[in-house]
């Protein structure tokens, strides 16, 4: 049920906001999950995972910026 709710919110946001910003915000959920698993659940992540999160965050920034 929460998956359907997130899609409804996603499409509602697309109607009122810029597509690049909405898509960038949607991609941030992956970084939030990674950080939550590391901080709250103490799951070990290798350096490749941390580099991947940094690359993801850089991509989100580039998607959302006006450049």
N, C-alpha and C positions, 0 to 999 in steps of 0.2 A: 504494500500500500504506500509506503514512503517513496518508493521508486516512481510510482505514478504521480505522486504529489510533487516530486522534484521536477519531473518533466513538465507538468502544468505550470509550475513557477518559472521554469526556463523559457517556455514559449510566451508566457505573459511578459517576462522581462524583454524578450526579443521584440515584442510589439512596442514597448515604450523606450527602449534604450538602444544604443549603437551595438551592432552585431559583434564587432571586435571586442568591445568591453564585456559584453555578456558571455561570450565564449571564453574569454580570458578568466573571468571569475569562475566559470564552470570548471576549468582546468585546475584551478587552485585547490579543488577538493582532493586531488591526488597528493598534493604536498601536505595538506592538513592531516590526511590519513597516515602518511609516512611519519610526520612529526608526532602525532598522537601515539602511534605504536611504539615509537622510540622513548618518548617521555613518560607516558602514563603506564604502558604495559611492559616497559623495559625490554623490548625486543631488540636483539643485536642486529645492527646493519653494518655492512662493510663499506669501505670507502667508495665503491662504485655506486652504491645507493645514494650516498650523500652527494656525490658529484651529479648524479641523475636529478636529484631534487634541485640543486643549484642551476642546472641547465634548464629544467622545467620552469623555475622561477624567472630566469632570464628570458625565456620564450614568452611567458605570460606578460612580463613587462613590455617586451617589444610588441606584442599583439595589442596591448592596451594603450601604448603611447601613440602620439600623433605623428611619429616619424615614418 
